[in-house]
Amino acid sequence: MYPRTEYEMTEKDLEEILDACKPVPMIMLNIGTPSSPQENANRAWEKLGLKMGFDHMTVRPIQGKGDRFFTAVPSETESHKQERIKKEEEVKRLAEIDKLNKEINELTERLHELESITPSPKAV
């Protein structure tokens, strides 16, 4: 996981977040119940997260810096994802090589032990 990073949204972004948090008038139409302010706020944060490159579920305010400042965990871009997968595969490959080398060394050592034992005269 990426380390928490500080972000600053624009005034326009802040207005969109605040507008999304406003109560929605309850109008009973045939289309159903309108979204709650929480659902609207979540969508607004998700949109901002996609725009700025952070996971919208990790947002935390920064005390004393103003409403436009917050921290969040950066999102993984597609190129970062491919790079991470490539590194993980390389680590796995090297671990398998190490494991096989240890097994080879243990088996070679056991083979030498068995070869160094002189057979008893009756066994021949």
N, C-alpha and C positions, 0 to 999 in steps of 0.2 A: 504494500500500500504506500502511496505517496505521502510525504509529510504535509501537514496542514499549512496552507498558504494564505496570505492576506490579499484581499481583493478590494477594489473600490469601484462601485457602480456609478453610472452617470446619473444626473438629476432626472433625466427622462426614465431611466430604468427604475429609479426609486419611486417616481410617480406611478408607474405601471404596477409595481408591487403594492403600493399603498391603495391604489384603486381596486386592485384585486381583493384586498382584505375588507373592503366596505361591504356592509350587509346588502343582500340582494332582496329587492321587494318580492314578496310572495304573491305571485299571480297564478291562479289556478287556470291553466289552459289544458286543452286536450293533449298537449305534448308532454306533460308531466311536471315534476317539481324542478325548479332551477337549482343549479349547483350551489353548494354552501360557500361562504367566504373562505373557509379552510381549503376546500377543493380548488377554488379559484386562485388562492395564494400559492398552493402547491404547484399548480400549472404555471403560474408566473415565475416562480423560482426555478422550475424545470427549464423553462424557455431561456431564462437568464443563464442557467448553468450550461446549456448547450452553446449559447452565444459566447460565454467567457471561458468555457473549458473547465468546469468544476462539477462535482457530484452535488446536486441540489439537496440531497438528503443529509449532507454534512455541514450545512451552513450554521455558523454561530456568530452572533454580533460581537463587535469589539467595543468594550466599555470605554467611554470617554472620547471616542474618535468621531462620533457622529453616525447618523443613520445610513450613510452610503458605504461605510466600511464594515467588512465582515471577514471571517476566515472560513475556508472550506478545503476539502481534499480535492486536488486536481483530478480531472477525468483522464482516463487512459485513451490516447489517440490511437488510431489504427496502426500508425507506424511504430508507436511505443509498444503496442500489443504484439506486433510481429517481432520486434526486437526482444521483448521479454520471453516470448515463446522460443525463439532461437537460442537465447541464453539458457533457458530451462532445459532444452533438449541437449545442449552441449554439456551442462552439468550432469545430466542423466547419463550421457554417453561416457563421460570420464569416470563416473562412479561405477559403471558396468565394467569398464576396462580395469579399474582398480580391483574390483571384486574378482574378476577372472584371473588377474595376475596373482592375487593372494591364493586363490584356489590352486593355480598352477604351481606356485611355490610350495604349498602344503603337500600337494600330491607328489611333486618331485622329491621333496624331503622324505616322504613316506616310502617312495620307490627306492631311494638310496639306502634307507634303513633296511628294507627287505632284501636288497641285493647284497648288503654287507653281512647278513646272517649266513654263516656257513651251515650247510645242511648236515644233519646227523648221518652217520654211516648207514643206519637202517633205512633212512628215507630214500637213499640212492638206489 
